[in-house]
Amino acid sequence: MVYSLTYRRPPHVDSARASVLGDEKTKSIGEASINSQVSGGSGGMSFGIPNDLSFDRIITGGTCPPCTARDFMNYLVYIEHSAENLQFYLWYRDYLKRFDELPSNERALAPEWSAEQAEIDAQAYQGTPGPNQQISAEIAAAFKGTGFAPPTASVVEVKGNPFSTPPRTPNRETYREHAAPSERAWSENCSTLNSNIEKSFQTKTAGAFQGADLKWQPFTIQPFREEISRIIAVYVADGAPRQLNLSAKERTTLLHALANTTHPTAFRVVVHTVEWSLRHQAHPNFIRWTICNGNAPRVVFARGLGVAGILGGIICAILITLSNAGRGWRVLSAIGFMIGVATLIAAWKGMCVVLHGMHHRHLRPWELFAEDDDQFSLDTGKGSFDTLGTANSYEDEPWVAKYEKRNIIRKVFDREVWIQEPALRQIQDTIFVQALGGALIITAISVGIFCASPKGNYY
């Protein structure tokens, strides 16, 4: 079974930070989630991506290799170099769930950060004086109560029992006991938090607040305050190991919100930016990249075979045409044309027809040496699913040097593995049928031209 013959791969998205307003991002994200839920993987299609491979299905573990959440993370780490977006997004999903499970009296300690407050912060950042600017008392008194009043560091009133102990950031053992089965799959050590965090996170967090001209200290009685401080040090602060690609306005607005509350709504604007980037850039590019079943040397080799097949068909047709053989013999050149054009079209879309015939794909470079590098990954604690891990660099991983030493022949004929995801196989079947259809048309035209030519009778 194949998709429509007019199917096209998802186009490559160069940048997710296009000129899209926040409201449009929110609307686009909402529509994507609704469409995914309504279709329910019933065979629908959106921008070349079947609903069986939608962003939500991948994140929730509803797909098979090579389209799982771990494959998506590996793509972001090794190919697109933007894994911090997915790491932050997965943490936020887990944090939202844990916050909702808190008792009501503990949730009351962290009031909701409304959209109106976020908008006031954004307007203050754009057009009003900052806290460091000196304003005389007379001018401040004159503008008091008007829209031109200088912003002041307001303290949020904390309700509830001030002596109750807020929940602490769960450690590895605690999280293993309370995590849902679907979330345990995010990491091999059954935790979204990594205790191996740099000791300087407090300094980085304080520096981030100081850089945003925030003079007050966050409320330490609020739930998960320690965890939020670490998230700021890892994802928000300037020079953070996994710094998100945020504008100065977004970073300042976020820090202002987090200084007042640890409620998940404080991340509203940032989460919309990160999720929009994942849905509209990373996810389409990941599906487009996954459709390719061969590595770069194998695809180049396949293109060479396609060109060789076409040249063989042309040479065969010319030799028969120049001879005194009948016109019917010229049809033999169709074999070369058909094989060459079909191979070339498929290779142009990143597929090797030989691998596709077995529904195989090449192992990725980091997968080839996974067994040898497992101990290295555990020792260094650089798991990509560790929310509070180190920077997403891989240059010092052992597989990099090992793969560079492989000769070109071994890369062309590298190890293969069966493609388990049915939707991906269906996409590749569609592309293969399209390649056969295009080859049939081009072959018919080419052979027709040679058959219409008069005989040469040279030999």
C-alpha positions as CSV (number, residue, x, y, z in Angstrom):
1,M,0.0,0.0,0.0
2,V,1.3,3.4,-0.9
3,Y,0.2,7.0,-0.5
4,S,-0.9,9.3,-3.3
5,L,1.4,9.4,-6.3
6,T,1.4,13.2,-5.9
7,Y,3.1,12.8,-2.5
8,R,6.0,15.0,-1.8
9,R,8.5,14.9,1.0
10,P,8.4,17.5,3.8
11,P,10.3,20.5,2.5
12,H,13.5,21.4,4.3
13,V,12.9,24.3,6.8
14,D,15.9,26.6,7.1
15,S,14.9,28.6,10.2
16,A,12.0,28.2,12.7
17,R,12.5,31.7,14.0
18,A,10.8,33.4,11.1
19,S,8.7,36.5,11.3
20,V,5.7,34.9,13.1
21,L,3.9,36.6,15.8
22,G,3.3,35.0,19.2
23,D,-0.5,34.7,18.7
24,E,0.1,33.0,15.3
25,K,2.6,30.6,16.9
26,T,0.0,29.7,19.6
27,K,-2.7,29.2,17.0
28,S,-0.5,27.1,14.8
29,I,0.6,24.9,17.7
30,G,-3.0,24.5,18.8
31,E,-4.2,23.5,15.3
32,A,-1.3,21.0,15.0
33,S,-2.3,19.3,18.2
34,I,-6.0,19.3,17.4
35,N,-5.4,17.8,13.9
36,S,-3.2,15.1,15.4
37,Q,-5.8,14.2,18.0
38,V,-8.7,14.2,15.5
39,S,-7.0,12.2,12.8
40,G,-5.7,9.7,15.4
41,G,-3.3,8.1,12.9
42,S,-6.1,7.3,10.5
43,G,-4.0,7.8,7.4
44,G,-4.2,11.6,7.1
45,M,-1.3,13.7,5.8
46,S,0.0,17.2,6.7
47,F,2.8,18.8,4.8
48,G,4.1,15.4,3.6
49,I,4.1,13.9,7.1
50,P,1.5,11.2,7.8
51,N,-0.4,11.4,11.1
52,D,1.3,8.1,12.1
53,L,4.6,10.1,12.2
54,S,3.2,13.2,13.8
55,F,5.1,15.2,16.4
56,D,2.8,14.1,19.2
57,R,2.9,10.4,18.3
58,I,6.7,10.5,18.3
59,I,7.0,12.3,21.6
60,T,4.4,10.0,23.3
61,G,6.2,6.9,22.2
62,G,3.7,5.8,19.5
63,T,6.3,5.1,16.8
64,C,8.9,2.4,16.0
65,P,12.6,2.8,15.0
66,P,14.0,4.8,13.3
67,C,11.3,7.3,14.2
68,T,11.2,7.1,18.0
69,A,11.8,9.9,20.5
70,R,15.4,8.7,21.0
71,D,16.0,8.8,17.2
72,F,14.5,12.3,17.1
73,M,16.8,13.4,20.0
74,N,19.9,11.9,18.2
75,Y,19.0,13.8,15.1
76,L,18.8,17.0,17.0
77,V,22.1,16.3,18.8
78,Y,24.2,15.1,15.8
79,I,22.6,16.7,12.7
80,E,20.6,19.8,13.6
81,H,22.5,20.7,16.7
82,S,19.4,22.0,18.6
83,A,18.7,19.3,21.1
84,E,18.2,21.8,23.9
85,N,14.7,22.6,22.5
86,L,13.5,19.0,22.9
87,Q,15.2,18.6,26.2
88,F,13.6,21.7,27.6
89,Y,10.2,20.7,26.1
90,L,10.3,17.2,27.7
91,W,11.3,18.7,31.0
92,Y,8.4,21.2,30.9
93,R,5.9,18.4,30.1
94,D,7.1,16.5,33.1
95,Y,7.2,19.6,35.3
96,L,3.6,20.5,34.4
97,K,2.4,17.1,35.4
98,R,4.3,17.1,38.7
99,F,3.1,20.6,39.5
100,D,-0.5,19.6,38.9
101,E,-0.1,16.7,41.3
102,L,0.9,19.0,44.2
103,P,-1.6,19.5,47.0
104,S,-3.7,22.7,46.6
105,N,-2.0,24.5,49.6
106,E,1.4,24.0,48.0
107,R,0.3,25.1,44.6
108,A,-1.1,28.3,46.2
109,L,2.4,29.3,47.1
110,A,3.2,29.8,43.4
111,P,0.5,31.9,41.9
112,E,-0.4,31.7,38.2
113,W,1.5,34.1,36.0
114,S,-1.2,35.6,33.7
115,A,-0.9,36.6,30.1
116,E,-1.7,40.2,31.1
117,Q,1.3,40.3,33.4
118,A,3.5,38.9,30.7
119,E,2.3,41.6,28.3
120,I,3.0,44.3,30.8
121,D,6.5,43.0,31.1
122,A,6.9,43.0,27.4
123,Q,5.7,46.6,27.0
124,A,7.9,47.7,29.9
125,Y,10.9,46.1,28.2
126,Q,10.2,47.9,24.9
127,G,9.3,51.4,26.0
128,T,9.7,52.2,29.6
129,P,12.8,52.9,31.7
130,G,14.6,50.0,33.3
131,P,15.3,49.7,37.0
132,N,18.9,50.9,36.6
133,Q,17.9,54.2,35.0
134,Q,17.8,57.1,37.5
135,I,14.4,58.9,37.8
136,S,13.9,61.7,40.2
137,A,11.3,61.4,42.9
138,E,9.4,64.4,41.6
139,I,9.0,62.9,38.1
140,A,8.1,59.5,39.6
141,A,5.4,61.2,41.8
142,A,4.0,63.1,38.8
143,F,3.6,60.0,36.7
144,K,2.3,57.8,39.6
145,G,-1.0,56.1,38.6
146,T,-0.5,56.7,34.9
147,G,0.7,54.5,32.1
148,F,4.0,56.4,32.1
149,A,4.9,55.4,35.7
150,P,8.3,53.7,35.9
151,P,8.2,49.9,36.6
152,T,8.8,48.8,40.2
153,A,9.8,45.5,41.6
154,S,6.5,44.2,42.8
155,V,6.3,41.4,45.3
156,V,3.7,38.8,44.7
157,E,1.5,38.1,47.7
158,V,2.0,34.5,48.8
159,K,-1.0,32.8,50.2
160,G,-1.2,29.6,52.2
161,N,0.8,28.4,55.2
162,P,4.2,30.0,55.0
163,F,5.6,27.3,57.3
164,S,4.7,24.4,55.2
165,T,7.7,22.7,53.5
166,P,7.6,23.0,49.7
167,P,8.4,19.9,47.7
168,R,12.0,19.5,46.7
169,T,13.3,18.7,43.3
170,P,13.0,14.9,43.0
171,N,16.2,12.9,43.0
172,R,16.8,9.9,40.8
173,E,15.4,7.4,43.3
174,T,12.3,9.4,44.1
175,Y,11.5,10.1,40.5
176,R,11.8,6.4,39.6
177,E,9.1,5.5,42.1
178,H,6.6,8.2,41.0
179,A,7.3,8.4,37.3
180,A,4.6,7.1,34.9
181,P,5.7,4.2,32.7
182,S,5.5,6.4,29.6
183,E,7.9,8.9,31.1
184,R,10.4,6.2,32.4
185,A,11.1,5.5,28.7
186,W,12.6,9.0,28.3
187,S,15.9,7.9,30.0
188,E,17.6,4.6,30.6
189,N,18.2,5.6,34.2
190,C,14.4,6.3,34.6
191,S,14.9,10.0,35.4
192,T,14.4,13.3,33.6
193,L,16.7,15.0,36.1
194,N,20.4,14.5,36.4
195,S,22.1,15.0,39.8
196,N,25.4,15.6,38.1
197,I,24.9,19.3,37.7
198,E,27.7,21.9,37.8
199,K,28.3,23.4,41.2
200,S,28.3,26.9,39.7
201,F,24.6,26.9,38.8
202,Q,23.7,29.2,41.7
203,T,26.2,31.8,40.4
204,K,24.9,31.5,36.8
205,T,21.3,31.9,38.1
206,A,22.2,35.0,40.1
207,G,24.0,36.4,37.1
208,A,21.0,35.8,34.9
209,F,18.7,37.8,37.2
210,Q,21.3,40.5,37.6
211,G,21.6,40.8,33.8
212,A,17.9,41.3,33.6
213,D,18.1,44.2,36.1
214,L,16.1,42.2,38.7
215,K,17.1,43.3,42.1
216,W,14.9,41.1,44.3
217,Q,15.5,37.5,45.2
218,P,13.0,34.8,44.2
219,F,10.7,33.3,46.8
220,T,12.5,30.3,48.2
221,I,9.3,29.0,49.9
222,Q,7.7,28.2,46.5
223,P,7.6,24.6,45.3
224,F,10.4,23.4,43.0
225,R,12.4,26.7,43.4
226,E,15.7,24.8,43.5
227,E,14.8,23.0,40.3
228,I,13.8,26.2,38.6
229,S,17.1,27.8,39.5
230,R,18.9,24.9,37.9
231,I,16.8,25.2,34.7
232,I,17.7,28.9,34.5
233,A,21.4,28.0,34.9
234,V,21.2,25.3,32.2
235,Y,18.8,26.8,29.6
236,V,18.2,30.5,30.2
237,A,21.3,32.2,31.5
238,D,23.8,33.7,29.1
239,G,26.6,31.2,28.3
240,A,24.4,28.3,29.7
241,P,25.5,24.8,28.5
242,R,22.2,24.3,26.8
243,Q,21.2,27.9,26.2
244,L,17.9,28.3,24.3
245,N,17.7,30.5,21.3
246,L,15.7,33.3,23.0
247,S,15.5,37.0,22.2
248,A,16.6,39.4,24.9
249,K,12.9,40.4,25.4
250,E,11.8,36.7,25.9
251,R,14.7,36.0,28.3
252,T,14.0,39.2,30.4
253,T,10.2,38.5,30.5
254,L,10.9,34.9,31.6
255,L,13.3,35.8,34.3
256,H,10.9,38.4,35.6
257,A,8.1,35.8,35.8
258,L,10.3,33.2,37.5
259,A,11.4,35.7,40.1
260,N,7.8,36.0,41.2
261,T,6.5,32.4,40.8
262,T,7.4,28.9,39.9
263,H,4.0,28.2,38.3
264,P,4.3,26.5,34.9
265,T,2.5,29.5,33.3
266,A,5.7,31.6,33.8
267,F,7.2,29.6,30.9
268,R,4.2,30.4,28.6
269,V,6.0,32.5,26.0
270,V,9.2,30.5,26.0
271,V,7.3,27.2,25.7
272,H,5.4,28.5,22.7
273,T,8.6,29.5,21.0
274,V,10.3,26.2,21.7
275,E,7.3,24.1,20.7
276,W,6.8,26.1,17.5
277,S,10.4,25.5,16.6
278,L,10.1,21.7,17.2
279,R,6.8,21.3,15.3
280,H,7.6,23.5,12.3
281,Q,11.3,23.1,11.8
282,A,12.9,20.2,13.7
283,H,10.1,17.7,13.2
284,P,9.7,18.1,9.4
285,N,13.4,18.1,8.9
286,F,13.7,14.9,11.0
287,I,11.1,13.1,8.9
288,R,12.7,14.2,5.6
289,W,16.1,13.0,6.9
290,T,14.7,9.7,8.1
291,I,13.2,8.9,4.7
292,C,16.8,8.5,3.4
293,N,17.7,4.9,4.0
294,G,21.4,5.2,3.1
295,N,24.3,7.2,4.3
296,A,25.9,10.0,2.2
297,P,28.5,7.7,0.5
298,R,25.8,5.1,-0.4
299,V,23.5,7.8,-1.9
300,V,26.4,9.2,-4.0
301,F,27.2,5.6,-5.1
302,A,23.5,5.0,-6.0
303,R,23.5,8.2,-8.1
304,G,26.6,7.0,-9.9
305,L,24.9,3.7,-10.7
306,G,21.9,5.6,-12.0
307,V,24.0,7.7,-14.3
308,A,25.9,4.6,-15.4
309,G,22.6,2.8,-16.2
310,I,21.4,5.8,-18.3
311,L,24.7,6.0,-20.2
312,G,24.6,2.2,-20.8
313,G,21.1,2.6,-22.3
314,I,22.2,5.5,-24.5
315,I,25.2,3.6,-25.7
316,C,23.2,0.4,-26.4
317,A,20.6,2.4,-28.3
318,I,23.2,4.2,-30.4
319,L,25.1,1.0,-31.3
320,I,21.9,-0.8,-32.3
321,T,20.7,2.2,-34.3
322,L,23.9,2.5,-36.3
323,S,23.8,-1.2,-37.1
324,N,21.7,-3.0,-39.7
325,A,19.6,-4.7,-36.9
326,G,15.8,-4.2,-37.0
327,R,14.1,-1.5,-35.0
328,G,12.7,-3.9,-32.5
329,W,16.2,-4.6,-31.1
330,R,16.5,-1.0,-30.0
331,V,13.9,-1.7,-27.3
332,L,16.7,-3.6,-25.4
333,S,18.1,-0.2,-24.4
334,A,15.0,0.3,-22.3
335,I,16.5,-1.9,-19.6
336,G,19.4,0.5,-19.1
337,F,17.1,3.5,-19.2
338,M,14.6,2.1,-16.8
339,I,17.1,0.9,-14.2
340,G,19.2,4.0,-14.5
341,V,16.4,6.6,-14.3
342,A,14.6,4.8,-11.5
343,T,17.8,4.5,-9.4
344,L,18.7,8.1,-10.1
345,I,15.3,9.5,-9.1
346,A,15.2,7.5,-5.9
347,A,18.8,8.4,-5.1
348,W,18.0,12.1,-5.7
349,K,15.5,11.8,-2.8
350,G,18.0,10.1,-0.6
351,M,17.0,6.5,-1.2
352,C,18.9,3.5,-2.4
353,V,16.7,1.1,-4.3
354,V,18.8,-1.9,-3.3
355,L,18.3,-1.2,0.4
356,H,14.6,-0.4,-0.2
357,G,14.1,-3.8,-1.8
358,M,14.8,-5.3,1.6
359,H,13.3,-2.5,3.6
360,H,16.7,-1.9,5.2
361,R,18.6,1.2,6.2
362,H,22.1,1.9,7.1
363,L,23.0,2.3,10.7
364,R,23.9,5.8,11.7
365,P,27.5,6.5,12.6
366,W,26.7,6.8,16.3
367,E,24.8,3.5,16.1
368,L,27.6,1.6,14.6
369,F,29.7,1.8,17.7
370,A,26.9,2.0,20.3
371,E,27.9,-1.2,22.1
372,D,31.5,0.0,22.5
373,D,30.6,3.5,23.6
374,D,27.8,2.6,26.1
375,Q,30.3,2.6,29.0
376,F,31.7,5.9,27.9
377,S,28.3,7.5,27.8
378,L,27.5,6.2,31.3
379,D,30.8,7.4,32.7
380,T,30.6,10.9,31.4
381,G,26.9,11.3,32.2
382,K,26.2,12.9,28.8
383,G,22.9,11.3,28.1
384,S,20.8,13.5,25.9
385,F,17.7,12.8,27.9
386,D,19.2,14.1,31.1
387,T,17.4,17.4,31.6
388,L,20.2,19.0,33.7
389,G,23.1,17.5,31.7
390,T,26.1,19.2,30.2
391,A,26.4,20.8,26.8
392,N,25.2,18.8,23.7
393,S,28.6,18.4,22.2
394,Y,29.7,15.1,20.7
395,E,33.2,15.9,19.2
396,D,34.9,13.9,22.0
397,E,32.7,10.8,21.7
398,P,34.7,7.7,20.6
399,W,32.6,6.9,17.5
400,V,33.6,10.2,15.8
401,A,37.3,9.2,15.4
402,K,36.4,5.6,14.6
403,Y,34.0,6.5,11.8
404,E,36.5,8.9,10.3
405,K,39.0,6.1,10.0
406,R,36.6,3.9,8.0
407,N,37.5,3.7,4.3
408,I,34.9,4.8,1.7
409,I,34.2,1.2,0.6
410,R,33.2,0.2,4.1
411,K,31.0,3.3,4.4
412,V,29.2,2.5,1.1
413,F,28.5,-1.1,2.3
414,D,28.0,-0.4,5.9
415,R,25.9,-2.5,8.3
416,E,22.2,-2.5,7.7
417,V,19.1,-3.0,9.8
418,W,15.4,-3.5,9.1
419,I,13.1,-0.5,9.2
420,Q,10.4,-1.3,11.8
421,E,8.1,1.8,11.4
422,P,5.3,0.9,8.9
423,A,4.5,4.5,8.0
424,L,8.1,5.1,7.0
425,R,8.2,2.0,4.8
426,Q,4.9,3.2,3.2
427,I,6.5,6.6,2.4
428,Q,9.5,4.9,0.9
429,D,7.3,2.6,-1.1
430,T,5.5,5.6,-2.5
431,I,8.8,7.3,-3.5
432,F,9.9,4.0,-5.2
433,V,6.6,3.8,-7.2
434,Q,7.1,7.5,-8.2
435,A,10.6,6.7,-9.3
436,L,9.3,3.8,-11.4
437,G,6.6,5.9,-12.9
438,G,9.1,8.7,-13.8
439,A,11.5,6.1,-15.2
440,L,8.8,4.5,-17.3
441,I,7.8,7.9,-18.9
442,I,11.4,8.9,-19.6
443,T,12.3,5.5,-20.9
444,A,9.3,5.4,-23.3
445,I,10.3,8.8,-24.7
446,S,13.9,8.0,-25.1
447,V,13.4,4.6,-26.7
448,G,10.7,6.1,-29.0
449,I,13.2,8.6,-30.3
450,F,15.8,5.9,-31.0
451,C,13.2,3.6,-32.6
452,A,12.0,6.5,-34.9
453,S,15.6,7.1,-36.1
454,P,16.6,5.4,-39.4
455,K,19.1,2.6,-39.5
456,G,22.8,3.5,-40.0
457,N,23.7,0.2,-41.7
458,Y,27.4,0.8,-40.8
459,Y,27.9,-2.8,-39.7
